[in-house]
Amino acid sequence: MNEVRKIRLDLRESHTVEFKERLPKDGINKQIIAFANTQGGTIYIGVADDAAVIGIENVDAACQQIINMARDAIEPDIMIFMDCHPKDIEDKSIINGYRAQGYRSTTLS
């Protein structure tokens, strides 16, 4: 019998960590703004709420989509406070976080 091994990150969701199974159609701008207006945080895309690694397809395109959405919709521009790190965990790819670190008074344009 083939056993499917579930891979989990050694993290929990908190006020500085957010998991998303997939990139929502409307993006993650609200989460980025919430982190930017507080002490910052990391968003992991391709990870379930229980920290199980689900993976996403085409992480490079997803990173570019997030960057474009944030650049076009968030004021003031916080791109210098954000980064994107595609990461492979065994045979699955995730986006290893967006860190928008404590940039006050950020809103949707």
N, C-alpha and C positions, 0 to 999 in steps of 0.2 A: 504494500500500500504506500503510495506517495504521500508524504506529509508536507503540507505547505508551511514553510517557516515564516512567521510574521516578524518583520524587522521593526523595532521601535527606537525612536530617539530617546536618549536619557534626559528628557526635559518634560516639563509640564506647562500647560498654558497658565499665564499669570498676567499681571498688569504690564509686563514687559515682553511677553512671549505670546504670539498668536499663531495658531495652526489653521491652514486652509487646505482642503483636499484638492481643490483645483482653483484656478484663477477665475473669480466670478466675472460674468459678462460686463458688469458695471465697474470692474476693477477693484482695487484695494485703497483708493484714495482716502476714504473715511478712516480706515485703520492707520494709514500713514499720517494723516492729520492728527488723529488722537495721540499717537506716539510723539509727533513733532511738538505738540502743545503741552507735553508732560516731560518725563525724564528720558524719553526715547524707548525703543524696543525693537524686536526682531519679529518679522513675519516669515513663517516657513510655508511655502506653497508646495503641495504634493504630500502633505502630512495630515492624517486624520486627527480628530479631537483627542483620541486616546494615545497619540504620538506614534501610531503605526505609519510606516512609510508606505504611501500609496504610489507615489511617483507621478510625474506628468510627462507628456510628450512635448518635444521641441522646446526645451528650456530657454534656448537662446531667443527664440521668437517671443516667448512669454516675458522674458526680461525686457526686451525691446518694447513690448506692448505696455508694460507697467511704467517704464521710463517715459514713454510718449504720453500716456494718460496723466501721469503726475506732472510732467512739464506743462501740459496744456491746461490743467484744471486747478492746480494748487498755487496760491499766492500767499506771500511772496515766494519766489522760486527757491526751493529747498534741495535742488539736485546735488549741491555740493555736500549735503548732509546725508545722502543716501548712497547705498551701494547694493549690488546684486551679485550673488555668487552661485552659479549653477554648481551642483555637487552630485556626484554619483555615489549611491549607497547600494553596494552589490549590483544588481541588474536594474536598479530604478534611479531615475533622475529627479531631483528636487531643486527648488530655488532656496538656497540657504540664506534666506533672510534679506530683509530691507531694514536698515537701521536709520531711522529718522530721529536724530538725537536732539531733544530738547530745544527746538526752535519755536519760540513763542508766537502767538497770534497768527497762526496759519489757518487759511480758510479755502473753501472751494471758490473758484472764480466764476 
